[in-house]
Amino acid sequence: MSSLLPLVLGLALFFGGHLISRIGNVRSDLIAKLGMGAYRGLYSALALAGFGLIVYGFGHYRASGMIPVWSSPRWMAHLVIPLMWVSFVLLAATWLPGTIKAKAKHPMLAAVKIWAFSHLLANGDLGSILMFGAFLAWAVMARIALKKSGGTEVLPGAEALAGSRRNDVLAILVGTGLTLAFITGLHRFLIGVPILS
């Protein structure tokens, strides 16, 4: 279980900053004390440190020997590629506003949810359940919070392109390209696990 410690610390650091900033007046109090620039810098530093620790921690956990919890049926692995294609298209649509973005409302959060869910289908070890489960839970909670607050993910200046069909085509092409790149070797290069063995 000690092999999971860096991963758990990374998850706590990464998501802790996100959650604390949504509690009561914590965000506004910190901005009042530190100033907006310092607050954003601190928030970004914590998020980057947490993410870095998650990457290191998951690699350390895998190298130390994964802890099985349940065995994923072989057929579930075949669902991951089409689900990840949808996730990559949604991710691209975040920065390419069009019909896809309008229908999804919060495409980046939808992309994270699909990414996490698809990987939970194919991985039944404890480290994967903790990591992908944490990202899935965070994305669900963030979506609920945005729905309550009426928040959006539209970037400055992006509204002008909001109805662009060209952007939908580009999002599909980018998502398809990323999916093919991961299938043909990028996943193995970045994660150490080939998609097609």
C-alpha positions as CSV (number, residue, x, y, z in Angstrom):
1,M,0.0,0.0,0.0
2,S,2.9,2.3,0.5
3,S,3.5,2.3,-3.2
4,L,0.2,4.3,-3.5
5,L,1.4,7.1,-1.2
6,P,2.8,9.5,-3.8
7,L,-0.3,9.0,-6.0
8,V,-2.7,9.7,-3.1
9,L,-0.7,12.8,-2.0
10,G,-0.8,14.1,-5.6
11,L,-4.6,13.5,-5.8
12,A,-5.1,15.3,-2.5
13,L,-2.9,18.2,-3.5
14,F,-4.5,18.6,-7.0
15,F,-8.1,18.2,-6.0
16,G,-7.7,19.8,-2.5
17,G,-7.0,23.1,-4.1
18,H,-10.0,22.8,-6.4
19,L,-12.3,21.9,-3.6
20,I,-11.1,24.3,-1.0
21,S,-11.5,27.3,-3.4
22,R,-15.3,26.4,-3.6
23,I,-15.9,26.3,0.2
24,G,-17.7,29.3,1.5
25,N,-15.7,32.5,1.1
26,V,-12.3,30.9,1.0
27,R,-11.6,32.0,-2.6
28,S,-12.7,35.6,-2.0
29,D,-10.9,35.8,1.3
30,L,-7.6,34.6,-0.2
31,I,-7.9,37.0,-3.1
32,A,-8.5,39.8,-0.6
33,K,-5.4,38.9,1.3
34,L,-3.0,37.9,-1.5
35,G,-4.4,39.8,-4.5
36,M,-5.7,38.1,-7.7
37,G,-2.3,37.6,-9.3
38,A,-0.7,36.0,-6.2
39,Y,-3.9,33.8,-5.7
40,R,-3.8,32.6,-9.3
41,G,-0.1,31.9,-9.0
42,L,-0.5,29.9,-5.8
43,Y,-3.5,28.0,-7.2
44,S,-1.7,27.2,-10.4
45,A,1.5,26.1,-8.5
46,L,-0.5,23.8,-6.3
47,A,-2.4,22.3,-9.3
48,L,0.8,21.8,-11.2
49,A,2.6,20.2,-8.2
50,G,-0.3,17.9,-7.6
51,F,-0.6,16.9,-11.2
52,G,3.2,16.2,-11.4
53,L,2.9,14.1,-8.2
54,I,0.0,12.2,-9.7
55,V,2.0,11.4,-12.9
56,Y,5.1,10.4,-10.8
57,G,2.9,8.5,-8.2
58,F,1.0,6.5,-10.8
59,G,4.3,5.5,-12.5
60,H,5.8,4.6,-9.2
61,Y,2.8,2.5,-8.2
62,R,2.8,0.7,-11.6
63,A,6.5,0.0,-11.3
64,S,6.1,-1.3,-7.7
65,G,3.4,-3.8,-8.7
66,M,-0.2,-3.1,-9.3
67,I,-2.8,-4.1,-6.7
68,P,-5.6,-6.1,-8.3
69,V,-9.2,-5.4,-7.1
70,W,-11.3,-6.9,-9.9
71,S,-10.7,-8.3,-13.3
72,S,-12.1,-6.3,-16.2
73,P,-13.9,-8.5,-18.8
74,R,-11.8,-8.5,-22.0
75,W,-14.7,-7.0,-24.0
76,M,-14.7,-3.9,-22.0
77,A,-11.3,-2.9,-23.4
78,H,-12.9,-2.6,-26.8
79,L,-15.2,0.2,-25.5
80,V,-12.2,2.4,-24.5
81,I,-11.1,3.5,-28.1
82,P,-14.6,4.7,-29.3
83,L,-15.2,6.4,-25.9
84,M,-11.8,8.1,-26.1
85,W,-12.5,9.3,-29.6
86,V,-15.6,11.1,-28.2
87,S,-13.5,12.4,-25.3
88,F,-10.8,13.8,-27.7
89,V,-13.4,15.4,-29.9
90,L,-15.0,17.1,-26.9
91,L,-11.6,18.2,-25.7
92,A,-10.9,19.8,-29.0
93,A,-14.4,21.4,-29.1
94,T,-13.5,23.2,-25.9
95,W,-11.3,25.5,-27.9
96,L,-13.2,25.3,-31.2
97,P,-16.7,26.6,-30.3
98,G,-19.5,25.3,-32.5
99,T,-22.5,23.0,-32.3
100,I,-20.6,20.3,-30.4
101,K,-19.5,22.8,-27.7
102,A,-23.0,24.3,-27.6
103,K,-24.7,20.9,-27.1
104,A,-22.1,19.6,-24.6
105,K,-22.2,23.0,-22.7
106,H,-19.0,22.1,-20.8
107,P,-17.1,19.9,-23.2
108,M,-13.8,19.7,-21.2
109,L,-15.6,18.4,-18.2
110,A,-17.5,15.9,-20.4
111,A,-14.2,14.8,-21.9
112,V,-12.7,14.2,-18.5
113,K,-15.7,12.2,-17.4
114,I,-15.6,10.0,-20.5
115,W,-11.8,9.6,-20.2
116,A,-12.0,8.6,-16.5
117,F,-15.1,6.3,-17.0
118,S,-13.6,4.5,-20.0
119,H,-10.4,3.8,-18.1
120,L,-12.3,2.5,-15.1
121,L,-14.0,0.0,-17.4
122,A,-10.6,-1.4,-18.6
123,N,-8.6,-1.2,-15.3
124,G,-9.5,-3.0,-12.2
125,D,-6.4,-2.3,-10.0
126,L,-6.5,-0.1,-6.9
127,G,-4.3,2.7,-8.2
128,S,-6.4,3.1,-11.4
129,I,-9.6,3.0,-9.4
130,L,-8.3,5.8,-7.1
131,M,-6.9,8.0,-9.9
132,F,-9.6,7.6,-12.5
133,G,-12.3,7.5,-9.9
134,A,-11.1,10.8,-8.3
135,F,-11.0,12.5,-11.7
136,L,-14.5,11.2,-12.5
137,A,-15.9,12.4,-9.1
138,W,-14.3,15.8,-9.5
139,A,-15.7,16.3,-13.1
140,V,-19.2,15.4,-11.9
141,M,-19.0,17.8,-8.9
142,A,-17.5,20.6,-11.0
143,R,-20.3,20.2,-13.6
144,I,-22.9,20.3,-10.8
145,A,-21.3,23.4,-9.4
146,L,-21.1,25.1,-12.8
147,K,-24.8,24.3,-13.4
148,K,-25.8,25.9,-10.1
149,S,-23.6,29.0,-10.7
150,G,-24.5,29.3,-14.4
151,G,-20.8,29.3,-15.2
152,T,-19.4,28.6,-18.7
153,E,-16.1,27.5,-20.2
154,V,-16.1,29.9,-23.2
155,L,-12.7,31.5,-23.5
156,P,-12.3,35.3,-24.2
157,G,-13.1,36.1,-27.8
158,A,-14.4,32.7,-28.6
159,E,-18.1,33.8,-28.7
160,A,-17.6,35.2,-32.2
161,L,-17.0,31.6,-33.5
162,A,-19.8,30.0,-31.5
163,G,-21.9,28.9,-34.5
164,S,-19.1,27.7,-36.7
165,R,-19.6,24.4,-38.4
166,R,-16.0,24.6,-39.6
167,N,-15.0,24.4,-35.9
168,D,-17.1,21.2,-35.5
169,V,-15.3,19.6,-38.4
170,L,-12.0,20.7,-37.0
171,A,-12.8,19.3,-33.6
172,I,-13.7,15.9,-35.2
173,L,-10.5,15.9,-37.2
174,V,-8.4,16.9,-34.2
175,G,-10.1,14.3,-32.0
176,T,-9.6,11.6,-34.7
177,G,-6.0,12.6,-35.1
178,L,-5.3,12.4,-31.4
179,T,-7.1,9.0,-31.1
180,L,-5.0,7.6,-33.9
181,A,-1.8,9.0,-32.4
182,F,-2.5,7.3,-29.1
183,I,-3.5,4.0,-30.7
184,T,-0.3,3.9,-32.9
185,G,2.2,4.7,-30.1
186,L,1.7,7.9,-28.3
187,H,0.0,6.2,-25.4
188,R,2.9,3.8,-25.0
189,F,5.4,6.6,-25.3
190,L,3.6,8.7,-22.6
191,I,2.2,6.1,-20.3
192,G,4.3,3.0,-21.0
193,V,1.3,0.9,-22.0
194,P,0.5,0.0,-25.6
195,I,-3.2,0.2,-26.7
196,L,-2.8,-2.5,-29.3
197,S,-0.7,-5.4,-28.1
